[in-house]
Amino acid sequence: MPSQETEFKHLDNQYKDEVNALKEKLENLQEQIKDQKRIEEQEKPIKWWGLWRK
């Protein structure tokens, strides 16, 4: 039977793995949001005065 300390270390590693997986997922989602905003900015219609200024 594993000691209590070994069991806690196992749980600690499991939680660290879960946290790292969630961090990676968060970074991927943030990157997708940035890409989507960039696409929306490119597709936004230019006002006539924006064309006149250029």
N, C-alpha and C positions, 0 to 999 in steps of 0.2 A: 504494500500500500504506500503510495507516495506521501512524503511528508507534507505538512501544511505549507511550508515555505516553497517547496517545488510546485505545489498546486497554484500558489499565488503567482509565482514567476510565469507559469504557463498561461494563466489568465491575463497577466500583465502583457505578455507578448501577443496574446490574441487581441487584446484591446488596441495595442499599438498598431498591429496589422490593420485592424478595422479603421482606425483613425487615419492611417496613411492612405488606405484605399479611398476613404471619403475625401481627403485632401486632394488626391489626384482627380477624383470625379468633379470636385468643386472647381479646380483649375481648368478642367476641360469645358465645363459649363460656362465659366467666365470667358474663356476664349471664344466659344460659340456666340455668346452675347456680343462680344466686341465685333466679331465678324458680321453678325446680323446688323448691328448699328452702322457699320461701315457700308454695308450694302444698302441700307435704308437711306443713308446720307447721299450715296451716289445716285439713287433712284428718285430722290426728292426733286420735284419740279423747280426749275430756276425761275425766279420772278423776273419780270421784264427789266426791272431796274438792275438786277444782277447781271443781265446780259449787256445792258447799256454801259455799265461801269467797266467791263472787261475790255 
